[in-house]
Amino acid sequence: MAFISGVGNTRYGKIDGSTTMSLAAAAAQAAMADAGLKPQDIDGLLTGYATTMPHIMLATVIAERLGVQPAYAHALQAGGATGVAMAMLAKILVDGGRCRAVLIVAAENRASGQSRDQAIQTLAQAGHPDYEVPYGATIPAYYGLLAARYMHQFGVTDEDLAELAVVMRRHAGRHPDAHLRTPITAAEVMASKPIALPLRLLDCCPVSDGGIAAIITREPTAAARVRIRGAGQAHLHQHISCARDWAAMGAKASADRAFADAGMRTADIDYLAVYDSFTITLAMLLEEIGFVRRAGAGEAARAGRFDVDGDLPLNTHGGLLSFGHCGVGGGLAHLVETQRQLAGRADGRQVKDATVGFVHGDGGVMSSHVSMVLERV
């Protein structure tokens, strides 16, 4: 078995003076303390990439900073899905007997460590080098194209998307470390500045500084007994211009593999953590996987289904849209919040009787998908 025995995070937002290394160290130390472990107990370390610190050996640099000497160290790159992918690899390592305790950590001073133009140019390289990047497209532009097509095909409205932003902000208001906590209305979302129509400013996640970490162990080391029950991936395309079916981007295939691995189905899930870089991302993922019907995400949000006391509590930390997005640490925050929920430690936002959680990460432009089922035992 593989247990998530400890988690930790910094606050998210603009943290002047922070660095990728300082944020990673703070989050990792918090996770080790939460798991009741010391650096010498860690024999595996996984990290993602950091656009503000593009070191070719980031995992061993972080290990050195922490005083960890792992038997296995690796840096992964799967875009926004990297956080969940790291947890999946950590499960494989402990299940296979390769490691006893794997630290996964992600951090980046993306808000204070680079300019807006630098961030735009760096992230835009996810596009096709011949057919997309030369035309000046940005990540919001790619998702704006997705939104326009999906809304046309299934009848999703601007208000449907706005309702998702409202729920995420409401949840973030209950988390002391969230980047954006001021309540918003659907009308305010729809009146916010156009970014890549139909997406507006409040349909988009903020750029944040932050660090977050988790420790996956072969045996539980603390009172929080949350295990990884199953995991799966799917990668149907890299570039949006090469996607074959915009209604089947890989999310369902990934989720189906995770559910099969766990021996469960969507009806067994009582807590959801789904990637939400944009409101359209969240709508498409929820609907493709099958938690709600096509064009049903906005309706579910209006009905309170995604609230803490709803039947499908979703991203109770506020998600990327409001908790914040610091690169790999944005998606990893979904996993950390799920662990806290299932362990009964989500102060002020605790879901009653949450025992089985589903986590989904999306990398690129709906390109890489990693799904995970967690269970309290």
N, C-alpha and C positions, 0 to 999 in steps of 0.2 A: 504494500500500500504506500501511497504518497500523501503526506499531510502538509497543509499550509500551517506551519506551527508558529509563525510570527510575522507581523507586518509593521511597517512604519512609513511615515511620510513627513515632509516639510509642509509648510503652507504653500499655496500656489498663488501666483500673482507676479507683480514686478518687485523683485527683491534686489535692490541696489547693492552692489558689492559681492553678490553671489557668483559662484563659478560652477561649472559642471561637477568638478571634484568636490567642492564643499557641500553641494546639495546631495551628491551621491553618498558621501561619507555620513552626513547627518541622517539620511533615510536608512542607510544600512545599519548604523549603530542603533537606531531606534528599533529596527526589525530584530536584530540580535537580542537586544534587551527584552523585547516582547516574547521571544522564543526561549529565553533563559539560556542563551548560548554565548560563547566567547569566540573571538576570532580563530583561535586554534581548533574550535569545533567544526569550522566550515571547511569542507573538502571539495566543494564545487562552487564556481562563480560564473554567472551568466549576466551579460549586459547587452544593451542594444547599441545604437549609434548615437552620436551627438553632433549636430550640425555646427555648434559653437566650439566643439573640441574634436575635430575629425582625426583622432589619433588612430594609427593603423593597428595598435595593440591595446585597445581601451580596456579590455577585461583585466589584463595583467597590471595595467597602470592603476586601476581601481583596487585590485587585490593588494598591491604594494602599499597604497595609501592606507588601507584598512589593517594592514598587518596580517593578511590572510595568505596562506601558502597552499592553494588548492591543487588537488590531483587532476582536476579538470577545469579548464577555463576557456570561455568562448564568447565571442561577440556575435550577435545575430542581427540580421537586417530583413525585416518584412514589413516595413512601413508601420502604420498604426497597429498592425496585428502583432508586432514584435513582442509586446508584453505578455500576451497570452501564449505565444509561441515559445517564449522562454520558460514559462511554467510547464508547458507540455514536454519540452526537452528535459527539464528538471525531473519531471515524473518518470520519464524513460530512464534517466540516470539512476534514480534511487530504486526504482522497481527492478532494474537490471543488476543491482548490487555494486554499481560503479562508484557511487557516492552515498554518504549517510546524510549529509546536510548541504543543500545547494542554496546559495544566496543568489537571488535575481534582483537586479537593481537598475534603475533608469533615472537619469537626471539630465537637466539642461537649463542653462540660463538664457532661454530663447527670447525672453522679453527684454532683458537688460543687456544681453551680450552681443546683440547684432541689430543692425538697422532694419527698418521695414523692407527696404529694397533688397537687402541681403537675404532676408527670409523668403521674400517672394521669388527671387531668382534661384535660390537653392531648392526650394520645394517644387518649382516648375519643372525641374529636370526629371521628375517622375514621368513626364510626358514623352511621347515618341520623339526621338531626336530628328527624324526626317519629316514627319507628317503632323506634328502637334507643336513642339517647342518653337520652331521657326516662325510660327504665326502669333507668338506672344501670349499664348494661353497660360493661365495661372491655375493653381489648384481650385480656387473658388469658381473659375470659369469652367473647368471640367465638370465640377459638380452642378454648376448652373445648367449646363447642357443636359446632364442626367435628369435634373429636376424638371426641365421643360418637357423632355420626352416622356418621363414617367407620369407627370401630371396630365399630359395630353392623353396618354394611353389608358390611364385608369381613373381619371376624374378627380384626382387629388387637388385640393384648393389651397390658396395662399393661407387661408385661415386654419386649415388642417395642420400645415407645417408650423404656423405660429403657436398653436396650442401646445406643441411639443416643447418649444422654447420656454413657454410659460411654466410648464411642469418642471423642467430642469432647473429653472431659476428658483422656483418655490422650494425644491429640495435643497439646493445649495444654501439657501437661507438658514438651514438647520445645521450646516457643517461649518465649524469655525475656521477651517483652513481653506475654504473655497475662494476662488479668485473673484467671482461676481456674485453678490448676495442680495442686491437691491431687487425687490419684486418688479415684475413687468407684466403688462397685459398683452393680449393678442393684438389689440389695436396699435399698441406701441411697436410691436414687432413689425407689423405690416407698414407702419409709417417710418420705420428706420431707414437709414441711408441705403440706396441701392448699391450692391457690390457686384453681383453677376446675376442679373435678373433671370429667373424669379427670386433668387436669393438676395436677402437684404442683410444689413449688418447683424441684426439679432438672430438671424438664421445661421450665423457662423460662430464657431468657437473662438474664444480669445487666444492670443499668444501669451504664454505664461512662462515664468521661471518655476522650477519645482523639482523635487526629488522624491522617489518612492521605491520601496523595496519589500520583498517577501522572502521567506525562507521555507523551502520545501524539504521535508525530512522523511526518512524511511519509517521512523517511529514518532508518535506525537511527543513533543517536549514540554508542552504547556497544557493548561486546562482546556484550551480551545481545540477541540478535536474535529477539524474540518478536513476532509480528504478529497482528493481529486478522483472522482468516480469514472470519468471518461473524457476523451478528447478526440478531436478530428480536425482536418484541414481540407481546403480546396483552393486550387489556383487555376482558374480557367482562362485568364488573360492577364497581361500586364498593362497594356495601353488601351484606353477607352475606345479608340478608333478600331481596335481589333476585337472588341467584345461582340459575340454572336447574338446574344439574347439579353436585352436590357432588363428583362423580367426574371432572369435566372443568372445572377452574377457569380454564383458560387456559395452564397451564404447558406442556402438550404442543403447543398451537398455536404458542406462542412459540418453543419448542425446534425444532419442525419448520421454522419459517421461518429460524432461524439455521443449521440443518443444510443446508437448501436453498441458502442464501446461500453457505455454505462448501463445498458439494459433498461433504458428509460425512454420516455417520450415527452412531448411538449406538455401534456396534461399533468405530468408529475412535478413540474416546476412551480415553485411558489415565490421565487425572487429572480428578477431579470437584470442583467448588466450588459447593455448592448451599445456598441460603438456609435458615437453621435457627433462626428466632426462638424456636420451640418444637419439641419433639421431633416433634409431629404435623405441623408444617410440613415438616420434613425428610422424614418418611415419605411424606406425600402427594405432594410434588414428585418424589422419586425414583421413586415408583411410577407417577404419572401420565405422566411423561416416558418411562418405559419402561426405566430402567436396572435395575430389579428388578421382579418380578411384584407384583401386588396382594397386600398383607399380607406382602410378602417382605423389607421393609427390616430388620426386627428379626432375622430369620433370617440375612440377609447380614452384619449386624453381628456376630452370635454366631460366624459362620463365619470371621471375620477378613477378609472381602472388602474392607472399607473401611479396613483398616490400611495403613500405609506400604508394606508388602511384599505387600499384597493385589492382586487383579486390578482393583479399583475404588477406588483410594486416594481418600479423601474428606476435604475440609476439614482438611488436615494442620496448619493453624495453630490448630485448636480450634473454628473456627466461632463464630457468635454465642453459642452455648450455653456456651462456655468462654473463647475469646479475648476476647469481650466485645462489647457493643452500645452504641455512642455515636451512635445515629441513623443518618444517611446513611453515616457512616464504618464502621458495622457491615457493611453489604453490600459496600462498596468493599474491605474487607479480603479478601474472597474473591477478588477480581480480582488484588489485589497478591500474595497467596500463590500464585496460579496463575502469575503472571509469574515469580516466584522459582523455582517448581518447574520450569517449562519452561526457564528459563535455567540450571538446575543450581546455584542459589544458596540452597537451603533448608537451611541448616546444621543437622545433627543430625536432620533429618526428611525428607531428600531421597528422593524416589521414583526408583527406578532407571529410566533410559531413558524418562522422561516427555517426550513430544514434542507431544502434542495434548491440550488441556484444554478442558473445558466449564464455563462459569460461568452461574449462574442467580440472578436477584434477584426477590424477591417483595415487593410493596408493599401496604399496607392489610391486609385480611383475605382473602388470596389473590386480590387485586383486580388489581394491575398486575404483569405478568410481562415480564421482559427477559432474553434468553438470548444467550450469546456463545461463539464457538469461537475459541480461541487456538492458535497453532502455532509451534513453534520452527523457524526456518529457517537 
